[in-house]
């Protein structure tokens, strides 16, 4: 009930169709919302079979809504499932991995 004694009306939540995939041809993970590319996480496979995460970018209208962390989780889980080690050169990916210590045994921190 609101302050006037009226029952709250439940409005349907709008949800966007989220698709995340790896694009080997462009060396990046891609996050699409309703078919529009709004975020990327670039990577490079290194000679030792580790994967360097080099750059993450999200369109400004979609920042601070949890999309970047969903993209990061997908990328990290994909690399691990393929048996690779993660080298976070990207500051966003490094921060994500520091917040998620459950991945620490799969991370090789780059030397400064």
N, C-alpha and C positions, 0 to 999 in steps of 0.2 A: 504494500500500500504506500502511496505517496503521502505527502503531508496534508493533502486535502481529503484523504480517505478513499481515493480511487485506486483500484487495482492496477498494478504495473502491467503494461502491455509488453509482451515479449516480441521483440522484433527479430526477424531472421538475421543471422550473422552472414555477412558476405564472405566467402572464402575464395581465394584464388587457386587456380590449378597450378601446383608447383611441380616442376620437373627438374631434376639435377642429373647431369650425365658427364662422362669424360669424353672430351673431343681430342683424340690422339693426333689428328691432323694439325690442329692448332696448338697442341700442348697446353690444354687448359681444361678445367672443370667449368661447367656452365650451369647457371641457375636461370630457369625460365619461369615466368609467371604469366599464366594465360597465353603462352606461346611467345612472349616477348623476352628477349635476353636482357636481364637486369643485373646479373652479377657473374664475375669470372674469378677463378683462382688459377693462375698460370703456374706451370711446373716444367722441370727439365729432368729427364732421367740421366743420372750420372754413370760414369764407367763402372763404378762399384755396385751398380743396381740400386743405389739409394735414389730417392726422389727429392729434388730440391724444389720447395715451394717458394716461388720467387716474387709473386705479386698477387694481391687480392684487390678487387675493385667491385663496388656496388653502386648502382645508379643512386644519386642523391635522394630521390623520393622514397627509396626503399631501405635506407640506412636506419639503424637503431630500431629495427622491428624483428630482429631474430633471424633474418634471412642469411646474413653473413655467417653466423654460427652454424646454421644448417648446411651451408655450402662447405664450411671448414670440416664439419663432422663427416660429411660424405667423402670428401677428398682423403681425409686421414684414414677412415675405415677402408676405403678402396685401396689405398697404398698398402695398408697392413694386410688386407686379404690377399693381395698379390705377392706377399712375402717381402715387400720393400721396407727400407728404413726411411724415415722422414728427416729431411734437413730443412728447417724453417728459416729461410733467408728473409721472408716477408714478415714485417713487424706484426701484422694482424695475426698471421698463423702462429708466430712465436708466442704472442699473448694468449691465443686460444689454447695452445698446448700447455702453457704454464698453468692455466686455469683447470686443465684436465689431466692431472697427474697419472690417471689410469693408462695414459698412452706413453708415459716416460720411458719405458723399456723398448720402445720402437723409435725413439728420437735420437739422432746424432746432431748435437748442437754445433753449428758452424763456428769455426775459430774466428775470433775478431781480428 
